[in-house]
Amino acid sequence: MLKRYLLKVGLTMSLALACSAFHAMGAPLKIGYSDWPGWVAWEIGIKKGWFKEAGVEVEFVWMDYVKSMEAYAAGQLDGVTMTNGDALVTGATGKPSVAIVINDFSNGNDMIVAKPGIESLKDMKGKTIALEEGFVEHLLLLKGLELNGMAEGDITIKNTPTNSTPQVFASGEVDAIGAWQPNSGQALKLVAGSKAIFTSKDVPGLIYDALYVDRDSLKSRREEWLKVAKVWNKIVEYMADDDNLDDALEILAGRVGVTPAEYEPLLAGTKLLSAEEALKVWEKADGLGSIYGSSKVVDDFNVKFGVYAKPADIAAYIDPSIAKEALGK
């Protein structure tokens, strides 16, 4: 995710204006969401009718991640689930947005997976890794090298589409790959004895996942977005209760077409944030414990690798007021 995918979208202004006018006429809030545990979790609120109970009409549209960002940029959605890094990319190349709900941070689902005999990143010196340059696994790798006193020049990167990394790994062409679930899990299954030598769990907060909404929609329909945030808090509370785990897994797994047993490890690699935990992340600070600090790290990466030309106005992409109001703060 950071750029789990590199979004290149040309915004069709006439379509965006038409869609904006339509949404302003009282249509349901239209939110694009995709296959990531912190976003699939919205399905619980959908299945249980909690949005209707809250008095807000919302249409959730299940989409491929890239397609959802493109649809948002084209004005077809009021909001979309994105990483904090991809929100910056979407704003620079298509249409700005603002985060109102922080769902989670990646807690192990993003991985550097190496073949047998390689036990750590330090063992990767002089070896080759396949990953998609400019994407979040590239950033994950750079942070891992930094923490291990290494530099990018110590290894060779084979630029590879993330969805192709398991096959490239299995072919023996490379010593390691960088990918997120389910690709990382596929790689581990394809190469016996392979292991994750560095994951997003080692750098918590590098990748935040959130609900980003249209800035004009937030201004004109704030009370509706507040109700959406309150439903999210209810979803997280429900999932935090062990007594609800089986039911939650059934709903999540059903959305993506796998068994609950298959889905549970993916959920384990995602740190869902309670409303109170998210409040700390909303605070302005340097470092990965804050969405501001994390977004600054990603912004620096994006500019360095030419994803976009100029640093973003990070604060313009973040609005903690809805989250605070949802908690009565």
FENGIKA-V440512 format. One record per residue. N is the residue number from 1. PHI is phi in whole degrees, 0 to 359 (NA if undefined). PSI is psi as a letter, one per 40 degrees, with the letter a starting at -180 (NA if undefined). Layout:
BEGIN
{{N PHI PSI} {N PHI PSI}}
END
This chain:
BEGIN
{{1 NA c} {2 358 c} {3 251 g} {4 300 d} {5 222 i} {6 276 h} {7 275 h} {8 235 h} {9 226 h} {10 263 h} {11 280 h} {12 270 h} {13 297 d} {14 297 d} {15 294 d} {16 298 d} {17 294 d} {18 296 d} {19 294 d} {20 298 d} {21 296 d} {22 297 d} {23 294 d} {24 289 e} {25 271 e} {26 92 e} {27 292 i} {28 302 i} {29 298 h} {30 249 h} {31 238 h} {32 271 h} {33 223 i} {34 217 a} {35 280 g} {36 212 h} {37 310 d} {38 292 e} {39 258 d} {40 300 d} {41 301 d} {42 303 d} {43 300 d} {44 297 d} {45 297 d} {46 294 d} {47 295 d} {48 269 e} {49 72 f} {50 287 d} {51 290 d} {52 297 d} {53 300 d} {54 282 e} {55 82 f} {56 228 h} {57 269 h} {58 227 h} {59 249 h} {60 270 h} {61 248 h} {62 282 h} {63 217 i} {64 301 i} {65 303 d} {66 298 d} {67 299 d} {68 294 d} {69 291 d} {70 295 d} {71 296 d} {72 297 d} {73 298 d} {74 274 e} {75 83 e} {76 272 e} {77 229 i} {78 276 d} {79 203 i} {80 205 i} {81 274 h} {82 215 i} {83 283 i} {84 296 d} {85 289 d} {86 292 d} {87 297 d} {88 295 d} {89 294 d} {90 300 d} {91 292 d} {92 283 d} {93 251 e} {94 220 c} {95 206 h} {96 294 i} {97 212 i} {98 219 h} {99 283 h} {100 238 e} {101 225 h} {102 260 h} {103 281 d} {104 190 i} {105 232 i} {106 296 h} {107 232 f} {108 130 e} {109 288 d} {110 266 h} {111 221 i} {112 256 h} {113 251 h} {114 239 i} {115 288 i} {116 304 i} {117 99 e} {118 255 h} {119 258 e} {120 204 i} {121 297 d} {122 298 d} {123 287 e} {124 275 e} {125 301 h} {126 82 e} {127 252 i} {128 244 h} {129 235 h} {130 260 h} {131 200 i} {132 267 h} {133 298 h} {134 86 e} {135 259 i} {136 298 d} {137 292 d} {138 296 d} {139 297 d} {140 301 d} {141 299 d} {142 298 d} {143 294 d} {144 295 d} {145 297 d} {146 300 d} {147 293 d} {148 257 e} {149 67 f} {150 242 i} {151 234 i} {152 302 d} {153 292 e} {154 285 e} {155 227 i} {156 251 h} {157 259 h} {158 258 h} {159 295 h} {160 218 h} {161 305 h} {162 305 d} {163 295 e} {164 264 e} {165 299 d} {166 299 d} {167 291 d} {168 297 d} {169 297 d} {170 294 d} {171 288 e} {172 85 e} {173 291 d} {174 229 i} {175 269 d} {176 200 i} {177 223 i} {178 243 h} {179 200 i} {180 247 i} {181 296 i} {182 271 e} {183 297 d} {184 297 d} {185 295 d} {186 297 d} {187 298 d} {188 297 d} {189 286 d} {190 286 d} {191 244 h} {192 301 h} {193 84 e} {194 287 i} {195 208 i} {196 280 h} {197 259 e} {198 198 h} {199 222 i} {200 296 e} {201 292 d} {202 281 e} {203 225 g} {204 301 h} {205 97 e} {206 293 d} {207 233 h} {208 261 i} {209 246 h} {210 212 i} {211 263 h} {212 253 h} {213 234 i} {214 298 h} {215 296 d} {216 292 d} {217 297 d} {218 298 d} {219 292 d} {220 275 d} {221 229 f} {222 301 d} {223 296 d} {224 291 d} {225 294 d} {226 298 d} {227 294 d} {228 299 d} {229 297 d} {230 294 d} {231 294 d} {232 301 d} {233 301 d} {234 293 d} {235 298 d} {236 296 d} {237 298 d} {238 297 d} {239 288 d} {240 286 e} {241 273 h} {242 303 d} {243 294 e} {244 261 e} {245 300 d} {246 298 d} {247 295 d} {248 298 d} {249 297 d} {250 299 d} {251 290 d} {252 296 d} {253 297 d} {254 297 d} {255 294 d} {256 253 e} {257 78 f} {258 232 i} {259 276 i} {260 304 d} {261 296 d} {262 289 d} {263 278 d} {264 305 d} {265 297 d} {266 293 d} {267 294 d} {268 295 d} {269 272 e} {270 233 h} {271 267 g} {272 291 h} {273 262 h} {274 294 i} {275 301 d} {276 289 d} {277 296 d} {278 295 d} {279 303 d} {280 292 d} {281 291 d} {282 290 e} {283 290 h} {284 289 h} {285 194 i} {286 280 i} {287 90 i} {288 280 e} {289 284 e} {290 239 i} {291 294 d} {292 292 d} {293 295 d} {294 297 d} {295 294 d} {296 294 d} {297 300 d} {298 293 d} {299 299 d} {300 301 d} {301 297 d} {302 300 d} {303 290 d} {304 301 d} {305 261 e} {306 71 f} {307 295 d} {308 212 i} {309 275 d} {310 240 i} {311 303 i} {312 275 i} {313 276 g} {314 301 d} {315 299 d} {316 289 e} {317 263 e} {318 225 h} {319 225 g} {320 280 e} {321 296 d} {322 296 d} {323 299 d} {324 292 d} {325 295 d} {326 297 d} {327 259 e} {328 73 f} {329 269 NA}}
END
